[in-house]
């Protein structure tokens, strides 16, 4: 880069003209309307009848069960997607085989398919009209309108998040260091823990955080597979919908504040991981 180009770029960054402030204003207004204002609305409406009513709404037995079910489904989906996302990313980037492009495309299917369609598909596969239903019934396995179906739906919609964060990093890393370690006699687990994982750990954690955030707010596929059994298969988003449809607006906003709090925690984790990852990369350079 020439000195002249550097000077031009510096002037553009320091430019305080109308265009700069117009873009900043539009961005700030956009963020306020779509992010800040909804958060303020949730907080204000959840406390509309006072702290005591807010605490009562949160401590409602159905709300508590919905919270625990949401956390359970999130935990299982994160564990499953972490394992299979890591395997998928490793397979796509470290091995050569026919059908790699097909596998890569299949990983992106949950992003392109509507969650409601996914829920309907699972009902056709595991519901009463499915050829599998007699076998499932004979062995006491219930997936549709039960907790396993909710976990399955959550796993489906969140599957790409971990693998999609890892694939670009693993492709950039290449295989030279791992091949060198293998030639020196290192076992596969040693190669993974000492060579591969240090390069992907921040992308890995970032994918886990994104997967967690998406799992907590899943509505479409879970709504189809849950059956809306109150106190049994309703997650937090479904419980909020029921309260809203019953015109219980303040309890609905009170329960919504829990999801807002969880989203803020996830956002803080994401920001922290980004900062720590960037500092480590700068230090290694």
N, C-alpha and C positions, 0 to 999 in steps of 0.2 A: 504494500500500500504506500503510495507516495505521500509526501508531506502536504501537498495541496489537498488530496482527498481527505486526510486527517483533519485539516482545518475546516473543510466544508462540513464534515460530519459533526465536528464540535460546535459549529455555528448552528446547525440544525437542532442539536440537542438543547442548546441554550436559547433557542428562538422563543420569544415571549409574545409572538404575534397573535392575531385574532384566531387563526386556525387552530393553534395549539390549545388555547383556552376554550374554544368551542368544542373540540374533541374531548377535553377533560370534563367539561360540563355535561356533555351528552353521556359520557361513560358514568359519571357520578349519578346523574338522574336515572339512568338505566339500572344501576346497582341499587339505588334507593327504592325504586318502585318494585323491583323484582325480588330483592333480598331483605333490605332493612325494614321496609314498611310491613311486609308479611310477618316478620319476626315481632315487631312492635304490636301488631294486631293480635297475634297469638298470646303474648304476655298480658296485654291489657284486658282482653276478653276472658282469659283464664282466671284473672283476679277480680273480675267484675263483681262478684258476690263475697269477696273477702278471702282472707287466708284460710279461715276455718272451713269454708265450703270447698276451697281448692284442695285442702288436705283430705277432706271427705271424699271428693271425686277421685283422687289418686288412690286412696285406700279402699275403694270399692272392690269387693271380691272379684267381680268380672274383670275390672281393670288390672288387678294384680295378676290374675291368671293370664290375661292377654300379654302383660309385660314379660312374665316368665316364659310364655310360649314363644314370643318374639326373640328373646335372648337365646332360648334353646335352639330354635331354627337357625338363628344367625351363627351360633357356635358350631353347629354341625355342618352348615354350609361352608363356613370358613375353613374348618378342618379338612373336609372332603376336597374342596376346591384348591386348597393349598397343596395337598398331596398330588392330586391329578393334574393341577395346573403346572406344577413343577415337572412332573413326568412328561406332560405334553410338550412343554417348552424344551426340555432336554432332548426328547425324541426328534422334534422338528429341526433343532439346530445342530445336534451332534452326530446324527446318523444320515446316511444316504439310502433311500429306498423308494420304490415305485409307490405312487399315491401320496407323496408328501404334500403336494398342493391340495389334494382332496382333504387331507387331514387338517391342514391349515384353514381351509374354507369351513370345515365342519366346526372348528373351534369358534368361529365368528357367528355361527347360526343363531345362538341365543340373543345376540345383539340385533339381528335383522328380523327375527320372528316376534310377533306381538306376544306378550306374556299371557294374554287371554287365550290366544290360539294354542300356546304351549299347554295351558291348563286343560283345554278341551282334548288335546292329543293324549294327555296322560289319563284322562277319563276313559277315552276309547281303548287305551292299552290295558288299564287296570280296573275299569268299571265293570258293572254287572253284564254288559253286553260283550265283554272281551272274552276270547277263548281261554285266557289265563284265569278268569274269575273262579271257575270250579276248583282249580288247583289251590288258589290263594285261600278260598273259603275252607277247603278241606284241612288246610294247615293253620287255620286261624290267623291269617295274615290280612290285615285291612290297610289299604293304602289310600284309597279315595275316601274323603270325608273323615280323615284321621290325621294324626300328627305326622306319620311317615310321608303322606302326600304333601303336606306343607313343607317338610324338609326337602323332598324331591323337587318341588316347584322352585323353592329358593335356591337350591343347588343349580338348577338349570339356568335360571336367569342371571346368576352371578359367576358362572363357570369361566367366561373369558378374561375376567379382570386380572387374575394372578398371571396366567400364561401370557397375556398380551403385554404385561409390563416386563416379563422376563425375556421374551423372544428377541426383541431388538438388542438388549444388552448382551445376551449370549451370542448373537450373530456378530456383534461388534468385537467381542472378546476373541472369537476364533477358537482354534483347537491346538495351537502350537504349544502352549504351556502345559496343557493336559497330556499331549503326546510325549513331551519331554519327561514329564513326571512318570508316565507309564513305562518309558524306556529305562528309567532309573529304578524300576521295580516297585513303584508305589501301587497300592491296592486302590480299587475304585472308590472306596469310602474315604480314603486318605486324599485322593485326587479331588473329590467333591468338597470335602471340608477345608482343605488347605489351599486349593488352587481355584476351584470354580466359585464356591460360595462367597468368598471375600469380594469378588467382583460384582456379584449380583445381589448382595444382601439388602441394599437400600431399595432397589427396584422390587425385590421380593416383599419387603415390609410395606412398601407403598402399595403394591397390589393387594396385600392382605387388608390394609386400611380401606381401600376402595371397595373391596369385596364386602367388608363389614358394613360400610355405609349403605351400599345397595341392598344388602340382605335385610337390614332393619326396616327399610321403607317399601319393600316389595308388596304390591297390592293385587295386580291383575291375575297372575297365575294362582296365587294363594287363594284369592277370592273364589275362583272356579272350583278348586280342589277341596276347599275347607268345608263346604256345606253350610257355613255360617252357624255352627253349633255354639251357642253362647256359653262361655265358660269352659269349652272343650277345644274347639279348633279356631277360635278367633284370635288373630294376632292384633297388635296395637292398631295398625291402619284399619283393619276390619272393625274393631271395636269403636274406633272414632267414627267410622261411617254409620254404624248402627245408632250411636248417640245422636249424630247429626240428623239422621232420618227420623228419629223420634222427637226432634225439636229440642233436644237437651243441649243447647248450644254452649253454655258455660262449662258443663262437664266435658264436652267434646274438645273445647279449647284447652281445658286443664290437662286432659290426657295427651293432647297434641304437644303440649309443652315438654313432655318427657322425650318425645322424638326430637324436638328442637334441641333439648339439652344433649342428647346422644349425638346429634349431628354436629353440635359445637365441639364436643369432645373429640370426635373423629377429625374435624377440621384442624383442631389444635395439634393432634397427632400427625396429621399430614404435613402441616407447616413445619413442625419440629423436625420430622424426618427429612424434608427437603433441605432445611438449613444445615443439619448435621451432615447429610450426604454431600452437599456442595463444599462444606468446610473440609471434609475428608479428602475429596477429590483435589481441592486446591493444595492441601498439604502434601498429597502424594506426588503432585507435579513438581 
